[in-house]
Amino acid sequence: MTNLLLSISDKKVRNIVYGLTVVICVAVVALNQKWIPHPQAPAFVFRLPALNAIINATCSVLLILSLMAIKKGNIRLHRGLNLTAFVLSSLFLVSYVTAHYFIPDTLYGDTDHNGIMSEAEKLAVSGIKPVYLVLLLSHILFAVIVLPMVLLSFHYGLTDQRDKHRKLTRFSYPIWLYVTITGVVVYLMISPYYNF
């Protein structure tokens, strides 16, 4: 596989990565549109948001362990942890798109499971909602930004272009870690308002 990756020029890889990023972003946005007919959701779909949070939490741990491994010079462990995080993040993307295709958006603080909220709860929600929105929007923005960076970081790592890999991961690593951590936080904040 490394030989195959080495045979493709960096420019061609960048074009593939940027094209793939655009396709993924368009697919995520398109599948979430109301004009696309959505069939009735299978029962397993309502468990996907919790699964996504578990995947994000696991990726956060793997990324931290990966950083520790590379600081100790253990390239093999570093590579294995990152590949595992990458596979889990890919699984997350499929699960996320599936969940958002079937499940309507939940708005923060709109209702609870009973449909009733006290005035104190409404006040607390209104105070926390801006924090939630900042976390959600930054999570989404950084997820889009980090996707091509992670893909290129993997290309450079797998083709042993260490200088390029190091330079890019200085930026991609903290952003990827932020995305995985905020994914868990966003889930914990919005899950009380799920109506399913």
C-alpha positions as CSV (number, residue, x, y, z in Angstrom):
1,M,0.0,0.0,0.0
2,T,2.9,2.4,0.8
3,N,4.3,1.8,-2.7
4,L,1.0,2.6,-4.2
5,L,0.8,5.8,-2.2
6,L,4.4,6.7,-3.1
7,S,3.6,6.3,-6.8
8,I,0.9,9.1,-6.6
9,S,2.2,12.6,-6.6
10,D,1.4,14.9,-3.6
11,K,-0.5,17.2,-5.9
12,K,-2.8,14.4,-7.1
13,V,-3.3,13.3,-3.5
14,R,-4.2,16.8,-2.5
15,N,-6.7,17.0,-5.3
16,I,-8.3,13.7,-4.3
17,V,-8.4,14.8,-0.7
18,Y,-10.0,18.1,-1.4
19,G,-12.5,16.5,-3.8
20,L,-13.4,13.9,-1.3
21,T,-13.9,16.6,1.4
22,V,-16.3,18.5,-0.9
23,V,-18.2,15.4,-1.7
24,I,-18.6,14.4,2.0
25,C,-19.6,17.9,3.0
26,V,-22.2,18.2,0.2
27,A,-23.6,14.7,1.1
28,V,-23.9,15.6,4.7
29,V,-25.7,18.9,3.9
30,A,-27.9,17.3,1.2
31,L,-29.0,14.3,3.3
32,N,-30.1,16.7,6.1
33,Q,-32.5,18.7,3.8
34,K,-36.2,18.5,4.3
35,W,-36.9,18.3,0.6
36,I,-35.3,14.8,0.5
37,P,-37.9,12.1,1.3
38,H,-37.0,10.4,4.6
39,P,-38.4,6.9,5.1
40,Q,-39.4,5.8,8.6
41,A,-36.4,5.3,10.7
42,P,-35.4,1.8,11.7
43,A,-35.2,1.3,15.5
44,F,-31.4,1.1,15.7
45,V,-31.0,4.7,14.3
46,F,-32.1,6.2,17.6
47,R,-29.1,4.7,19.3
48,L,-26.6,6.2,16.8
49,P,-26.2,9.6,18.6
50,A,-25.0,7.8,21.7
51,L,-22.8,5.5,19.6
52,N,-21.3,8.6,18.0
53,A,-20.5,10.1,21.4
54,I,-18.8,6.9,22.4
55,I,-16.8,6.8,19.2
56,N,-15.7,10.5,19.7
57,A,-14.7,9.8,23.3
58,T,-12.7,6.7,22.2
59,C,-11.0,8.7,19.4
60,S,-10.1,11.4,22.0
61,V,-8.3,8.8,24.2
62,L,-6.6,7.3,21.2
63,L,-5.3,10.6,20.0
64,I,-3.9,11.5,23.4
65,L,-2.3,8.0,23.6
66,S,-0.9,8.5,20.1
67,L,0.7,11.8,21.1
68,M,2.3,10.1,24.1
69,A,3.5,7.2,21.9
70,I,5.2,9.5,19.4
71,K,6.8,11.6,22.1
72,K,8.4,8.3,23.4
73,G,9.5,7.5,19.9
74,N,7.2,4.6,19.4
75,I,6.3,5.1,15.8
76,R,4.6,1.7,15.4
77,L,2.2,2.3,18.3
78,H,1.6,5.9,17.2
79,R,0.7,4.7,13.7
80,G,-1.6,1.9,15.0
81,L,-3.4,4.3,17.4
82,N,-3.9,6.8,14.7
83,L,-5.1,4.3,12.2
84,T,-7.6,3.0,14.8
85,A,-8.8,6.6,15.4
86,F,-9.1,7.1,11.7
87,V,-11.2,3.9,11.2
88,L,-13.4,4.9,14.1
89,S,-13.8,8.4,12.7
90,S,-14.8,7.0,9.4
91,L,-17.4,4.8,11.1
92,F,-18.5,7.9,13.0
93,L,-19.1,9.7,9.7
94,V,-21.3,6.9,8.3
95,S,-23.2,6.7,11.6
96,Y,-23.6,10.5,11.8
97,V,-24.9,10.7,8.2
98,T,-27.3,7.8,8.8
99,A,-28.6,9.3,12.0
100,H,-29.1,12.8,10.5
101,Y,-30.8,11.3,7.5
102,F,-33.5,9.6,9.6
103,I,-33.7,11.7,12.7
104,P,-35.1,15.3,12.6
105,D,-32.9,18.0,14.1
106,T,-33.3,18.6,17.8
107,L,-33.1,22.2,19.0
108,Y,-31.4,22.9,22.2
109,G,-33.7,23.7,25.1
110,D,-37.0,23.4,23.1
111,T,-38.6,20.7,25.2
112,D,-37.8,17.9,27.6
113,H,-39.0,14.3,27.4
114,N,-42.3,15.3,29.0
115,G,-42.8,18.4,26.9
116,I,-42.9,20.5,30.1
117,M,-40.2,22.8,31.4
118,S,-40.3,25.0,34.5
119,E,-39.5,28.7,34.4
120,A,-36.2,28.0,36.3
121,E,-35.3,25.4,33.7
122,K,-36.1,27.8,30.8
123,L,-33.9,30.4,32.4
124,A,-31.1,28.0,32.9
125,V,-31.4,26.8,29.3
126,S,-31.4,30.3,27.9
127,G,-28.2,31.1,29.8
128,I,-26.4,27.9,28.6
129,K,-27.7,28.0,25.0
130,P,-25.1,30.5,23.7
131,V,-22.3,28.2,25.1
132,Y,-23.9,25.2,23.4
133,L,-24.2,27.1,20.1
134,V,-20.6,28.2,20.1
135,L,-19.5,24.6,20.9
136,L,-21.7,23.2,18.2
137,L,-20.8,25.7,15.5
138,S,-17.1,25.5,16.3
139,H,-17.3,21.7,16.3
140,I,-18.9,21.6,12.9
141,L,-16.5,24.2,11.4
142,F,-13.4,22.5,12.7
143,A,-14.7,19.1,11.6
144,V,-14.9,20.4,8.0
145,I,-11.5,22.1,8.3
146,V,-9.7,19.1,9.8
147,L,-11.0,16.5,7.4
148,P,-8.5,17.3,4.6
149,M,-5.8,18.0,7.1
150,V,-6.2,14.5,8.7
151,L,-6.3,12.8,5.3
152,L,-3.1,14.6,4.2
153,S,-1.4,13.9,7.5
154,F,-2.1,10.2,7.0
155,H,-0.8,10.3,3.5
156,Y,2.5,12.0,4.7
157,G,2.8,9.6,7.6
158,L,2.1,6.5,5.6
159,T,4.6,7.6,2.8
160,D,7.2,8.4,5.5
161,Q,7.3,12.1,4.6
162,R,8.1,13.0,8.2
163,D,8.8,16.7,7.8
164,K,5.5,17.3,6.0
165,H,3.7,15.1,8.5
166,R,5.1,16.9,11.5
167,K,4.4,20.4,10.1
168,L,0.8,19.5,9.2
169,T,0.0,17.6,12.4
170,R,1.0,20.6,14.5
171,F,-2.3,22.0,13.3
172,S,-4.4,18.9,12.5
173,Y,-3.8,17.1,15.8
174,P,-5.2,19.8,18.2
175,I,-8.1,20.5,15.8
176,W,-9.0,16.8,15.5
177,L,-8.8,16.4,19.3
178,Y,-11.0,19.4,19.8
179,V,-13.6,18.0,17.4
180,T,-13.7,14.7,19.1
181,I,-14.0,16.2,22.6
182,T,-16.6,18.8,21.6
183,G,-18.5,16.0,19.9
184,V,-19.0,14.4,23.3
185,V,-19.8,17.6,25.0
186,V,-22.4,18.6,22.4
187,Y,-24.0,15.2,22.7
188,L,-24.2,15.5,26.5
189,M,-25.7,18.9,26.2
190,I,-28.4,18.1,23.5
191,S,-29.3,14.6,24.5
192,P,-31.8,15.6,27.3
193,Y,-33.9,17.3,24.5
194,Y,-34.2,14.3,22.2
195,N,-37.8,13.5,21.5
196,F,-37.2,9.9,20.5
